[in-house]
């Protein structure tokens, strides 16, 4: 497992908090592991909840009709990079 950056750690904390992942510690999330299916096992409802939490925390919207969503939500590292690039707060 590679180490999380500070931005990835903050996003991992938000992910665990907003999705109520009781058995997951933010620090234990591998930044390069998939968020869906075999990785953390998130589903489409989790993606919507996470997108809402990101919108509230970082001041921009992740749109469900974005063709890049598979890449954006591929891993904590990919999501964090996208957030850092587009955040307004």
TORMI-633876 format. One record per atom (N, C-alpha, C): residue number from 1; atom name; z, y, x. Coordinates in nm, 2 decimals, m for minus. Layout:
// residues N
titi:NUM	pator:CA	z:Z	y:Y	x:X
...
//
This chain:
// residues 89
titi:1	pator:N	z:0.00	y:m0.12	x:0.08
titi:1	pator:CA	z:0.00	y:0.00	x:0.00
titi:1	pator:C	z:0.00	y:0.12	x:0.09
titi:2	pator:N	z:m0.09	y:0.22	x:0.06
titi:2	pator:CA	z:m0.09	y:0.34	x:0.14
titi:2	pator:C	z:0.01	y:0.44	x:0.08
titi:3	pator:N	z:0.06	y:0.53	x:0.16
titi:3	pator:CA	z:0.16	y:0.63	x:0.12
titi:3	pator:C	z:0.10	y:0.73	x:0.02
titi:4	pator:N	z:0.19	y:0.77	x:m0.07
titi:4	pator:CA	z:0.15	y:0.87	x:m0.17
titi:4	pator:C	z:0.16	y:1.01	x:m0.10
titi:5	pator:N	z:0.07	y:1.10	x:m0.13
titi:5	pator:CA	z:0.08	y:1.24	x:m0.10
titi:5	pator:C	z:0.18	y:1.31	x:m0.19
titi:6	pator:N	z:0.22	y:1.43	x:m0.16
titi:6	pator:CA	z:0.32	y:1.50	x:m0.25
titi:6	pator:C	z:0.26	y:1.52	x:m0.39
titi:7	pator:N	z:0.13	y:1.55	x:m0.39
titi:7	pator:CA	z:0.06	y:1.57	x:m0.52
titi:7	pator:C	z:0.05	y:1.44	x:m0.60
titi:8	pator:N	z:0.02	y:1.33	x:m0.53
titi:8	pator:CA	z:0.02	y:1.20	x:m0.59
titi:8	pator:C	z:0.16	y:1.16	x:m0.65
titi:9	pator:N	z:0.26	y:1.19	x:m0.57
titi:9	pator:CA	z:0.40	y:1.16	x:m0.62
titi:9	pator:C	z:0.43	y:1.23	x:m0.74
titi:10	pator:N	z:0.40	y:1.36	x:m0.75
titi:10	pator:CA	z:0.42	y:1.44	x:m0.87
titi:10	pator:C	z:0.35	y:1.39	x:m0.99
titi:11	pator:N	z:0.23	y:1.35	x:m0.97
titi:11	pator:CA	z:0.15	y:1.29	x:m1.08
titi:11	pator:C	z:0.20	y:1.15	x:m1.12
titi:12	pator:N	z:0.25	y:1.07	x:m1.02
titi:12	pator:CA	z:0.30	y:0.94	x:m1.05
titi:12	pator:C	z:0.43	y:0.96	x:m1.13
titi:13	pator:N	z:0.51	y:1.06	x:m1.10
titi:13	pator:CA	z:0.63	y:1.09	x:m1.18
titi:13	pator:C	z:0.59	y:1.13	x:m1.32
titi:14	pator:N	z:0.49	y:1.21	x:m1.34
titi:14	pator:CA	z:0.44	y:1.25	x:m1.47
titi:14	pator:C	z:0.39	y:1.13	x:m1.55
titi:15	pator:N	z:0.32	y:1.04	x:m1.48
titi:15	pator:CA	z:0.27	y:0.92	x:m1.54
titi:15	pator:C	z:0.38	y:0.83	x:m1.59
titi:16	pator:N	z:0.48	y:0.80	x:m1.51
titi:16	pator:CA	z:0.59	y:0.72	x:m1.55
titi:16	pator:C	z:0.67	y:0.78	x:m1.66
titi:17	pator:N	z:0.69	y:0.91	x:m1.65
titi:17	pator:CA	z:0.77	y:0.98	x:m1.76
titi:17	pator:C	z:0.69	y:0.99	x:m1.89
titi:18	pator:N	z:0.57	y:1.03	x:m1.89
titi:18	pator:CA	z:0.50	y:1.05	x:m2.01
titi:18	pator:C	z:0.46	y:0.92	x:m2.08
titi:19	pator:N	z:0.45	y:0.81	x:m2.01
titi:19	pator:CA	z:0.41	y:0.68	x:m2.07
titi:19	pator:C	z:0.53	y:0.59	x:m2.09
titi:20	pator:N	z:0.65	y:0.64	x:m2.05
titi:20	pator:CA	z:0.77	y:0.57	x:m2.07
titi:20	pator:C	z:0.76	y:0.43	x:m2.00
titi:21	pator:N	z:0.72	y:0.43	x:m1.88
titi:21	pator:CA	z:0.70	y:0.30	x:m1.80
titi:21	pator:C	z:0.84	y:0.27	x:m1.74
titi:22	pator:N	z:0.92	y:0.20	x:m1.82
titi:22	pator:CA	z:1.06	y:0.17	x:m1.78
titi:22	pator:C	z:1.07	y:0.08	x:m1.66
titi:23	pator:N	z:0.98	y:m0.01	x:m1.64
titi:23	pator:CA	z:0.99	y:m0.11	x:m1.53
titi:23	pator:C	z:0.91	y:m0.06	x:m1.41
titi:24	pator:N	z:0.86	y:0.06	x:m1.40
titi:24	pator:CA	z:0.78	y:0.11	x:m1.29
titi:24	pator:C	z:0.85	y:0.23	x:m1.23
titi:25	pator:N	z:0.86	y:0.23	x:m1.10
titi:25	pator:CA	z:0.91	y:0.34	x:m1.02
titi:25	pator:C	z:0.79	y:0.42	x:m0.97
titi:26	pator:N	z:0.79	y:0.55	x:m0.99
titi:26	pator:CA	z:0.68	y:0.63	x:m0.94
titi:26	pator:C	z:0.64	y:0.61	x:m0.80
titi:27	pator:N	z:0.75	y:0.59	x:m0.71
titi:27	pator:CA	z:0.72	y:0.57	x:m0.57
titi:27	pator:C	z:0.66	y:0.44	x:m0.54
titi:28	pator:N	z:0.66	y:0.34	x:m0.63
titi:28	pator:CA	z:0.61	y:0.21	x:m0.61
titi:28	pator:C	z:0.46	y:0.20	x:m0.65
titi:29	pator:N	z:0.41	y:0.31	x:m0.71
titi:29	pator:CA	z:0.27	y:0.30	x:m0.76
titi:29	pator:C	z:0.17	y:0.32	x:m0.64
titi:30	pator:N	z:0.09	y:0.22	x:m0.61
titi:30	pator:CA	z:0.00	y:0.23	x:m0.50
titi:30	pator:C	z:m0.11	y:0.33	x:m0.54
titi:31	pator:N	z:m0.13	y:0.43	x:m0.46
titi:31	pator:CA	z:m0.22	y:0.54	x:m0.50
titi:31	pator:C	z:m0.37	y:0.49	x:m0.51
titi:32	pator:N	z:m0.40	y:0.37	x:m0.45
titi:32	pator:CA	z:m0.54	y:0.33	x:m0.45
titi:32	pator:C	z:m0.56	y:0.21	x:m0.55
titi:33	pator:N	z:m0.45	y:0.16	x:m0.61
titi:33	pator:CA	z:m0.46	y:0.05	x:m0.71
titi:33	pator:C	z:m0.52	y:0.10	x:m0.84
titi:34	pator:N	z:m0.59	y:0.02	x:m0.91
titi:34	pator:CA	z:m0.64	y:0.06	x:m1.04
titi:34	pator:C	z:m0.53	y:0.10	x:m1.14
titi:35	pator:N	z:m0.55	y:0.20	x:m1.22
titi:35	pator:CA	z:m0.45	y:0.24	x:m1.32
titi:35	pator:C	z:m0.46	y:0.15	x:m1.45
titi:36	pator:N	z:m0.58	y:0.09	x:m1.47
titi:36	pator:CA	z:m0.61	y:0.01	x:m1.59
titi:36	pator:C	z:m0.63	y:m0.13	x:m1.55
titi:37	pator:N	z:m0.61	y:m0.22	x:m1.65
titi:37	pator:CA	z:m0.63	y:m0.36	x:m1.64
titi:37	pator:C	z:m0.54	y:m0.42	x:m1.53
titi:38	pator:N	z:m0.60	y:m0.47	x:m1.42
titi:38	pator:CA	z:m0.53	y:m0.55	x:m1.32
titi:38	pator:C	z:m0.42	y:m0.46	x:m1.25
titi:39	pator:N	z:m0.44	y:m0.33	x:m1.24
titi:39	pator:CA	z:m0.35	y:m0.25	x:m1.17
titi:39	pator:C	z:m0.22	y:m0.23	x:m1.25
titi:40	pator:N	z:m0.20	y:m0.11	x:m1.30
titi:40	pator:CA	z:m0.08	y:m0.08	x:m1.38
titi:40	pator:C	z:m0.09	y:m0.14	x:m1.52
titi:41	pator:N	z:m0.21	y:m0.17	x:m1.56
titi:41	pator:CA	z:m0.22	y:m0.23	x:m1.70
titi:41	pator:C	z:m0.23	y:m0.13	x:m1.81
titi:42	pator:N	z:m0.27	y:m0.01	x:m1.78
titi:42	pator:CA	z:m0.27	y:0.09	x:m1.88
titi:42	pator:C	z:m0.39	y:0.07	x:m1.97
titi:43	pator:N	z:m0.39	y:0.12	x:m2.09
titi:43	pator:CA	z:m0.50	y:0.11	x:m2.19
titi:43	pator:C	z:m0.55	y:0.24	x:m2.24
titi:44	pator:N	z:m0.64	y:0.24	x:m2.33
titi:44	pator:CA	z:m0.70	y:0.37	x:m2.37
titi:44	pator:C	z:m0.60	y:0.46	x:m2.44
titi:45	pator:N	z:m0.50	y:0.41	x:m2.51
titi:45	pator:CA	z:m0.40	y:0.50	x:m2.57
titi:45	pator:C	z:m0.32	y:0.57	x:m2.46
titi:46	pator:N	z:m0.29	y:0.49	x:m2.35
titi:46	pator:CA	z:m0.22	y:0.55	x:m2.24
titi:46	pator:C	z:m0.30	y:0.66	x:m2.17
titi:47	pator:N	z:m0.43	y:0.64	x:m2.16
titi:47	pator:CA	z:m0.52	y:0.74	x:m2.11
titi:47	pator:C	z:m0.51	y:0.87	x:m2.19
titi:48	pator:N	z:m0.51	y:0.86	x:m2.32
titi:48	pator:CA	z:m0.50	y:0.98	x:m2.40
titi:48	pator:C	z:m0.37	y:1.05	x:m2.38
titi:49	pator:N	z:m0.26	y:0.97	x:m2.38
titi:49	pator:CA	z:m0.13	y:1.03	x:m2.36
titi:49	pator:C	z:m0.12	y:1.10	x:m2.22
titi:50	pator:N	z:m0.17	y:1.03	x:m2.12
titi:50	pator:CA	z:m0.17	y:1.09	x:m1.99
titi:50	pator:C	z:m0.25	y:1.21	x:m1.98
titi:51	pator:N	z:m0.37	y:1.21	x:m2.04
titi:51	pator:CA	z:m0.45	y:1.33	x:m2.04
titi:51	pator:C	z:m0.38	y:1.45	x:m2.11
titi:52	pator:N	z:m0.31	y:1.42	x:m2.22
titi:52	pator:CA	z:m0.23	y:1.53	x:m2.28
titi:52	pator:C	z:m0.12	y:1.58	x:m2.19
titi:53	pator:N	z:m0.05	y:1.49	x:m2.13
titi:53	pator:CA	z:0.06	y:1.53	x:m2.03
titi:53	pator:C	z:0.00	y:1.62	x:m1.92
titi:54	pator:N	z:m0.11	y:1.58	x:m1.87
titi:54	pator:CA	z:m0.18	y:1.65	x:m1.76
titi:54	pator:C	z:m0.22	y:1.79	x:m1.80
titi:55	pator:N	z:m0.28	y:1.79	x:m1.93
titi:55	pator:CA	z:m0.32	y:1.92	x:m1.98
titi:55	pator:C	z:m0.20	y:2.02	x:m1.99
titi:56	pator:N	z:m0.08	y:1.97	x:m2.04
titi:56	pator:CA	z:0.03	y:2.05	x:m2.05
titi:56	pator:C	z:0.09	y:2.10	x:m1.92
titi:57	pator:N	z:0.09	y:2.00	x:m1.82
titi:57	pator:CA	z:0.15	y:2.03	x:m1.69
titi:57	pator:C	z:0.06	y:2.11	x:m1.60
titi:58	pator:N	z:m0.07	y:2.08	x:m1.60
titi:58	pator:CA	z:m0.16	y:2.14	x:m1.50
titi:58	pator:C	z:m0.25	y:2.24	x:m1.56
titi:59	pator:N	z:m0.26	y:2.26	x:m1.69
titi:59	pator:CA	z:m0.33	y:2.37	x:m1.75
titi:59	pator:C	z:m0.48	y:2.35	x:m1.76
titi:60	pator:N	z:m0.53	y:2.23	x:m1.77
titi:60	pator:CA	z:m0.67	y:2.21	x:m1.79
titi:60	pator:C	z:m0.68	y:2.08	x:m1.87
titi:61	pator:N	z:m0.80	y:2.06	x:m1.94
titi:61	pator:CA	z:m0.82	y:1.95	x:m2.03
titi:61	pator:C	z:m0.90	y:1.84	x:m1.96
titi:62	pator:N	z:m0.86	y:1.72	x:m1.98
titi:62	pator:CA	z:m0.95	y:1.60	x:m1.94
titi:62	pator:C	z:m1.02	y:1.56	x:m2.07
titi:63	pator:N	z:m1.15	y:1.57	x:m2.07
titi:63	pator:CA	z:m1.22	y:1.55	x:m2.20
titi:63	pator:C	z:m1.26	y:1.40	x:m2.21
titi:64	pator:N	z:m1.25	y:1.35	x:m2.33
titi:64	pator:CA	z:m1.28	y:1.21	x:m2.35
titi:64	pator:C	z:m1.43	y:1.18	x:m2.34
titi:65	pator:N	z:m1.51	y:1.28	x:m2.36
titi:65	pator:CA	z:m1.66	y:1.26	x:m2.35
titi:65	pator:C	z:m1.71	y:1.28	x:m2.21
titi:66	pator:N	z:m1.63	y:1.30	x:m2.11
titi:66	pator:CA	z:m1.67	y:1.32	x:m1.97
titi:66	pator:C	z:m1.72	y:1.19	x:m1.91
titi:67	pator:N	z:m1.85	y:1.19	x:m1.86
titi:67	pator:CA	z:m1.91	y:1.07	x:m1.81
titi:67	pator:C	z:m1.84	y:1.02	x:m1.68
titi:68	pator:N	z:m1.76	y:1.11	x:m1.62
titi:68	pator:CA	z:m1.69	y:1.08	x:m1.49
titi:68	pator:C	z:m1.55	y:1.01	x:m1.51
titi:69	pator:N	z:m1.51	y:0.99	x:m1.64
titi:69	pator:CA	z:m1.37	y:0.95	x:m1.66
titi:69	pator:C	z:m1.34	y:0.82	x:m1.59
titi:70	pator:N	z:m1.43	y:0.72	x:m1.58
titi:70	pator:CA	z:m1.40	y:0.60	x:m1.51
titi:70	pator:C	z:m1.36	y:0.63	x:m1.37
titi:71	pator:N	z:m1.43	y:0.72	x:m1.30
titi:71	pator:CA	z:m1.40	y:0.75	x:m1.17
titi:71	pator:C	z:m1.27	y:0.83	x:m1.16
titi:72	pator:N	z:m1.26	y:0.93	x:m1.25
titi:72	pator:CA	z:m1.14	y:1.01	x:m1.25
titi:72	pator:C	z:m1.01	y:0.93	x:m1.27
titi:73	pator:N	z:m1.01	y:0.83	x:m1.36
titi:73	pator:CA	z:m0.89	y:0.75	x:m1.39
titi:73	pator:C	z:m0.89	y:0.62	x:m1.31
titi:74	pator:N	z:m0.98	y:0.61	x:m1.21
titi:74	pator:CA	z:m0.98	y:0.48	x:m1.13
titi:74	pator:C	z:m0.85	y:0.44	x:m1.07
titi:75	pator:N	z:m0.78	y:0.54	x:m1.01
titi:75	pator:CA	z:m0.66	y:0.52	x:m0.94
titi:75	pator:C	z:m0.58	y:0.65	x:m0.94
titi:76	pator:N	z:m0.45	y:0.64	x:m0.90
titi:76	pator:CA	z:m0.37	y:0.75	x:m0.89
titi:76	pator:C	z:m0.43	y:0.85	x:m0.79
titi:77	pator:N	z:m0.49	y:0.81	x:m0.68
titi:77	pator:CA	z:m0.55	y:0.89	x:m0.58
titi:77	pator:C	z:m0.67	y:0.97	x:m0.64
titi:78	pator:N	z:m0.75	y:0.90	x:m0.71
titi:78	pator:CA	z:m0.87	y:0.97	x:m0.77
titi:78	pator:C	z:m0.83	y:1.07	x:m0.88
titi:79	pator:N	z:m0.73	y:1.03	x:m0.96
titi:79	pator:CA	z:m0.68	y:1.12	x:m1.06
titi:79	pator:C	z:m0.61	y:1.24	x:m1.00
titi:80	pator:N	z:m0.53	y:1.22	x:m0.90
titi:80	pator:CA	z:m0.47	y:1.33	x:m0.83
titi:80	pator:C	z:m0.57	y:1.43	x:m0.77
titi:81	pator:N	z:m0.67	y:1.38	x:m0.70
titi:81	pator:CA	z:m0.78	y:1.46	x:m0.64
titi:81	pator:C	z:m0.84	y:1.55	x:m0.75
titi:82	pator:N	z:m0.87	y:1.49	x:m0.87
titi:82	pator:CA	z:m0.93	y:1.56	x:m0.98
titi:82	pator:C	z:m0.84	y:1.67	x:m1.03
titi:83	pator:N	z:m0.71	y:1.64	x:m1.04
titi:83	pator:CA	z:m0.61	y:1.73	x:m1.09
titi:83	pator:C	z:m0.60	y:1.85	x:m0.99
titi:84	pator:N	z:m0.59	y:1.82	x:m0.87
titi:84	pator:CA	z:m0.58	y:1.92	x:m0.77
titi:84	pator:C	z:m0.70	y:2.02	x:m0.76
titi:85	pator:N	z:m0.82	y:1.96	x:m0.79
titi:85	pator:CA	z:m0.94	y:2.04	x:m0.79
titi:85	pator:C	z:m0.95	y:2.13	x:m0.91
titi:86	pator:N	z:m0.89	y:2.09	x:m1.03
titi:86	pator:CA	z:m0.91	y:2.16	x:m1.15
titi:86	pator:C	z:m0.79	y:2.23	x:m1.21
titi:87	pator:N	z:m0.67	y:2.21	x:m1.15
titi:87	pator:CA	z:m0.55	y:2.27	x:m1.21
titi:87	pator:C	z:m0.55	y:2.42	x:m1.21
titi:88	pator:N	z:m0.49	y:2.47	x:m1.31
titi:88	pator:CA	z:m0.48	y:2.62	x:m1.32
titi:88	pator:C	z:m0.33	y:2.66	x:m1.30
titi:89	pator:N	z:m0.24	y:2.57	x:m1.31
titi:89	pator:CA	z:m0.10	y:2.61	x:m1.29
titi:89	pator:C	z:m0.03	y:2.52	x:m1.18
//
